[in-house]
Amino acid sequence: MPIMVNDVEITDDDVHAEMQYHPAASVEAARHKAAQTLVIRQLLLQAAQDNNLLGDAQQVDSREVERSIDLLIRQEVSVPQADEESCKRYYKQNMERFVDKRTHQLLPFDSLYSYIRDYLQARSLQTGISQYIKLLAGKARIVGFDLEGCDNPLVQ
């Protein structure tokens, strides 16, 4: 059964072609992951077009599409910077993760600061992207696939 994202069709053939990139325990799970990926990609493509970051996606190469989606995410997803205080708080709340397995000693915060900062930034970006996708899904008309959406810009 085809999937519609607003007025754009995602065919069964599209989903089957995408399945090779989504190994899973069952064919149905792989199909679901593939369909989800294609729906999210279509939501992002449409948002990039709506924001004048991309013309007709069929007329440009895949690198241009990816650049447009990256630019869209940078423009639309606000990610707070992980400051030293938040890094220290994470360090203190997760000390068991920072014990040297050979010496059984706690690694010092100063040696882990950049690692923790980068980790918190990446996690915050992932959360922001997930919330943005839910917002797009909440505003879209999706038929043939259930993608959780929310029309509230204050998605938690």
C-alpha positions in Angstrom: 0.0 0.0 0.0 1.5 3.4 -1.0 2.2 6.1 1.6 1.2 9.7 1.0 3.0 12.6 2.7 0.9 15.6 1.9 0.6 15.2 -1.9 3.7 13.1 -2.5 3.5 9.4 -2.9 6.0 6.9 -1.5 5.5 3.7 -3.4 5.9 0.1 -2.2 8.9 -0.1 -4.6 10.5 2.9 -2.8 10.1 1.2 0.5 11.4 -2.1 -0.7 14.5 -0.4 -2.2 15.1 1.4 1.1 14.8 -1.8 3.2 18.3 -2.9 2.3 19.6 -0.1 4.5 17.6 -1.2 7.6 18.5 -4.7 8.8 16.0 -5.9 11.3 14.9 -9.1 13.1 12.0 -9.4 10.6 10.9 -8.3 7.2 8.1 -6.3 8.7 10.4 -4.5 11.1 12.8 -3.6 8.2 9.8 -2.4 6.1 8.6 -0.2 9.0 12.1 1.3 9.5 12.4 1.9 5.7 9.0 3.5 5.5 9.7 5.7 8.5 13.0 6.9 7.0 11.3 7.8 3.7 8.4 9.6 5.4 10.8 11.6 7.5 13.0 12.4 4.5 9.9 13.6 2.6 8.9 15.8 5.5 12.3 17.4 5.6 12.4 17.8 1.8 9.1 19.5 1.8 10.2 21.8 4.7 13.4 22.7 2.8 11.3 23.5 -0.2 8.9 25.6 1.9 11.9 27.5 3.3 13.3 28.2 -0.2 16.3 26.1 0.5 15.7 23.6 -2.3 13.9 23.7 -5.6 12.5 20.6 -7.2 14.1 17.7 -5.3 13.8 15.6 -8.5 16.0 18.1 -10.4 19.0 18.2 -8.1 21.6 15.6 -7.0 21.5 13.8 -3.7 24.4 15.9 -2.3 22.4 19.1 -2.9 19.4 17.6 -1.2 21.5 16.6 1.8 23.0 20.1 2.0 19.6 21.6 1.9 18.3 19.4 4.7 21.4 20.1 6.8 20.9 23.8 6.3 17.2 23.5 7.2 18.1 21.7 10.5 20.7 24.3 11.3 18.1 27.1 10.8 15.1 25.4 12.5 16.6 23.4 15.3 17.9 25.4 18.3 20.4 23.6 20.4 21.7 25.0 23.7 25.4 24.9 24.2 26.6 22.5 26.9 28.4 24.8 29.4 31.0 23.6 32.0 28.3 23.6 34.8 26.0 21.2 32.8 29.0 19.0 32.0 30.1 18.8 35.6 26.5 17.9 36.6 26.5 15.1 34.0 29.9 13.9 35.3 28.7 13.8 38.9 25.4 12.0 38.0 27.3 9.4 35.9 30.5 8.8 37.7 30.3 5.0 37.3 30.8 5.6 33.5 34.1 7.3 34.1 36.0 4.7 36.1 39.2 3.4 34.6 38.6 -0.3 34.2 42.3 -1.1 34.7 43.0 1.0 37.8 39.4 1.3 39.2 40.1 5.0 39.6 37.7 7.7 38.7 39.0 9.7 35.7 39.3 13.4 36.4 36.7 15.7 35.0 39.3 17.9 33.3 40.4 15.1 31.1 36.8 14.3 30.1 35.3 17.8 29.7 35.5 18.0 25.9 34.2 14.4 25.6 31.2 15.1 27.9 30.5 18.5 26.2 30.5 16.9 22.7 28.3 14.0 23.9 25.8 16.4 25.5 25.8 18.6 22.3 25.1 15.5 20.1 22.4 14.3 22.4 20.8 17.7 22.5 20.9 18.0 18.7 19.3 14.6 18.3 16.5 15.6 20.7 16.0 18.8 18.8 15.8 17.1 15.4 13.4 14.5 16.8 11.1 17.3 18.1 11.3 19.2 14.8 10.3 16.0 12.9 7.4 15.5 15.2 6.3 19.1 14.7 6.5 18.6 10.9 4.6 15.4 11.1 1.9 17.0 13.2 1.4 19.6 10.5 1.5 17.2 7.6 -1.2 14.9 6.1 0.3 11.4 6.2 -1.7 8.5 4.9 -0.7 4.9 5.0 1.9 5.2 7.8 1.6 6.2 11.4 4.3 8.7 12.3 3.8 10.3 15.7 3.3 14.0 15.3 2.7 17.0 17.4 1.5 20.5 16.3 2.8 22.1 19.5 6.1 24.0 19.0 6.9 23.4 22.7 7.3 19.6 22.2 9.1 18.2 25.2 
